[in-house]
Amino acid sequence: MVFAQSEDESLESAMMNIVEPGFKGTNENAGIKEFIEENLLTPLNAEDWGIEGTVVIRFNVLPTRDLSEIQVIEGVSLEFDRSVISTLQATDGMWYPGTIDGRPVPMEKEVIVVFRFEGTDFYQAAQLNKNKADKLLNEGKYSRAVKFYTNALGSCPTSDIIIYRRGLAKYYTGDLEGALNDFERVANLDSHLADPMLSKLIEVANYATSELQLSSLNY
């Protein structure tokens, strides 16, 4: 299964006209989801390994219609992650660049690929892992909570509440960069949690900055 950011390619603003990048592909009726589904090579022996999970890839679409800064936000395994990345790399030249007021600019996109075997109950798997993670978070067992929230996201990769709570768990473990990444993902999802999350995002950013300054002085 493949998810992508909204295919609505135009965003109106009082100050500027923003048009998001779009996938041109080789067939006008096929989007990036269809391209990945048709061209993705699942690593050999995946079922033997019993591997399931979600790969989240973030990248920039350049004015040249190529991709840059392809990075794994959520991964399953080295083999699975590489498979998704190589499929995306094959789309160089197949994009319409994003524009601001008619001017082509680099613009960020995100693609989510879910590896699941037949018969997997997505909702049940996500709920079980989330419930366990919530319990661990309340008990202050933050590292273990991160693990179970990550498992839950493997079944429900765009859940703002799970990403947000994993960000909190990461924050309390001291993983400031990981927390920032999760909070920013919630904001990028245009979640209703984005506003109440903003204060925590600012707190993490300020704390991270002060820690870096302190480390520099100690050095």
C-alpha positions in Angstrom: 0.0 0.0 0.0 1.2 3.5 -0.9 0.2 6.8 0.6 1.3 10.3 -0.6 0.7 13.8 0.4 -2.6 15.4 -0.9 -2.8 15.3 -4.6 -4.5 18.7 -4.5 -1.8 20.7 -6.2 -2.9 24.2 -5.5 -2.8 26.1 -2.2 -4.2 29.7 -2.1 -2.8 32.3 0.3 -3.6 35.9 0.9 0.0 36.7 0.2 1.1 34.3 -2.5 -0.1 31.6 -4.9 1.5 28.2 -4.1 1.3 25.3 -6.4 2.7 22.0 -5.1 4.8 19.7 -7.2 2.9 17.0 -9.1 3.9 13.6 -10.5 3.8 13.5 -14.3 5.0 9.9 -14.8 4.7 8.1 -18.1 0.9 7.8 -18.0 -1.3 10.8 -17.4 -3.8 8.6 -15.5 -1.1 7.2 -13.1 0.1 9.0 -10.0 3.1 8.4 -7.8 1.1 5.8 -5.8 0.4 3.7 -8.9 4.0 4.1 -10.2 5.4 2.8 -6.9 2.9 -0.1 -6.7 3.8 -1.1 -10.2 7.6 -0.7 -10.0 8.6 -1.4 -6.4 10.6 -4.6 -6.0 9.9 -6.3 -2.6 13.2 -7.7 -1.2 13.6 -11.4 -1.7 12.4 -13.7 1.1 10.4 -10.9 2.8 7.7 -13.3 3.9 10.3 -15.7 5.2 11.8 -12.9 7.3 8.3 -12.1 8.5 9.0 -8.4 8.0 6.1 -5.9 7.9 6.2 -2.2 8.4 6.1 1.3 7.0 8.7 3.2 5.1 8.3 7.0 5.1 10.4 8.9 2.6 10.8 12.7 2.4 12.3 14.4 -0.6 12.5 17.7 -2.5 11.2 18.1 -6.1 13.6 20.5 -7.9 12.7 23.0 -10.6 14.7 20.7 -12.9 12.0 18.0 -12.3 14.4 15.8 -10.5 14.5 14.7 -6.8 17.0 15.7 -4.2 17.6 15.2 -0.5 15.8 11.8 -0.4 15.8 10.7 3.2 14.2 8.0 5.3 11.9 9.4 8.0 10.6 5.9 9.1 12.3 2.7 8.0 11.6 -1.0 8.0 15.0 -2.5 7.1 17.9 -1.5 5.0 16.7 -3.7 2.1 13.1 -2.4 2.2 14.2 1.2 2.6 16.7 0.9 -0.3 14.0 -0.6 -2.5 11.6 2.4 -2.0 14.4 4.9 -2.5 15.6 3.3 -5.8 12.0 3.3 -7.1 11.7 7.0 -6.3 15.1 7.8 -7.9 13.8 6.2 -11.1 11.2 9.1 -11.2 13.8 11.8 -11.9 12.4 14.0 -14.7 8.8 12.8 -14.1 7.7 15.7 -11.9 6.1 19.1 -12.4 8.0 21.4 -10.1 6.2 23.4 -7.4 5.8 27.1 -7.8 5.4 30.2 -5.7 3.7 33.0 -7.6 4.5 31.2 -10.9 8.2 30.8 -10.0 9.5 27.2 -9.9 11.2 26.4 -6.5 12.4 23.3 -4.7 9.5 21.9 -2.7 9.1 19.1 -0.2 7.0 15.9 -0.7 6.5 12.8 1.4 5.6 9.2 0.3 4.6 6.4 2.6 4.9 2.7 1.6 3.3 0.1 3.8 4.6 -3.5 3.6 1.8 -5.9 4.8 0.9 -9.5 4.2 -2.6 -10.5 3.4 -4.9 -10.9 6.4 -3.2 -8.2 8.5 -5.6 -6.2 10.5 -4.2 -2.6 10.3 -6.5 -1.0 12.8 -6.1 -3.8 15.4 -2.3 -3.9 15.1 -2.1 -0.1 15.5 -4.5 0.0 18.4 -2.7 -2.7 20.3 0.7 -1.1 20.0 -0.7 2.4 20.7 -2.4 1.2 23.9 0.8 -0.5 25.1 2.8 2.7 24.2 0.3 4.9 26.1 0.6 2.8 29.2 4.4 2.9 29.0 4.4 6.7 28.4 2.2 7.2 31.5 4.6 5.0 33.6 7.6 7.0 32.5 9.1 4.2 30.5 9.8 6.4 27.5 12.3 4.4 25.5 9.9 1.4 25.4 7.0 3.7 24.6 8.9 5.0 21.5 9.3 1.4 20.3 5.6 0.6 20.6 4.6 3.9 19.0 6.9 3.2 16.1 5.2 -0.3 15.8 1.8 1.4 15.8 2.9 3.8 13.0 3.9 0.8 10.9 0.1 0.0 10.7 -1.2 3.6 10.8 1.6 5.8 9.4 -0.3 9.1 9.2 -1.8 9.1 12.7 -1.1 12.6 14.1 -1.8 11.5 17.7 0.6 8.6 17.5 3.4 10.7 15.9 2.8 13.4 18.5 2.9 11.1 21.5 6.1 9.4 20.1 7.6 12.9 19.9 6.8 13.4 23.5 8.4 10.1 24.5 11.5 10.9 22.4 11.7 14.3 24.1 11.7 12.7 27.6 14.4 10.3 26.6 16.6 13.2 25.5 16.2 12.6 21.8 15.6 16.2 20.9 16.3 15.8 17.2 13.8 12.9 17.0 11.2 14.8 18.9 11.6 17.8 16.6 11.2 15.6 13.6 8.0 14.1 14.9 6.5 17.4 15.9 7.3 18.9 12.5 5.6 15.9 10.9 2.4 16.6 12.8 2.5 20.2 11.7 3.1 19.1 8.0 0.0 16.9 8.3 -2.1 20.0 9.0 -3.2 18.2 12.1 -5.7 19.7 14.6 -2.9 18.9 17.1 -0.5 21.4 15.4 -1.5 24.4 17.5 -1.4 22.8 20.9 1.8 21.1 19.9 3.5 24.3 18.9 4.3 25.2 22.5 6.1 21.9 23.0 7.9 22.3 19.7 9.2 25.7 20.8 10.2 24.3 24.2 12.1 21.5 22.5 13.8 23.9 20.1 14.8 26.3 22.9 16.1 23.5 25.0 18.1 22.0 22.1 19.6 25.4 21.4 20.6 26.0 25.0 22.1 22.5 25.2 24.2 23.1 22.1 25.4 26.5 23.4 26.3 24.9 26.7 28.2 22.1 25.0 30.1 24.6 22.9 31.1 26.6 26.0 32.2 23.4 27.8 34.3 22.4 24.8 
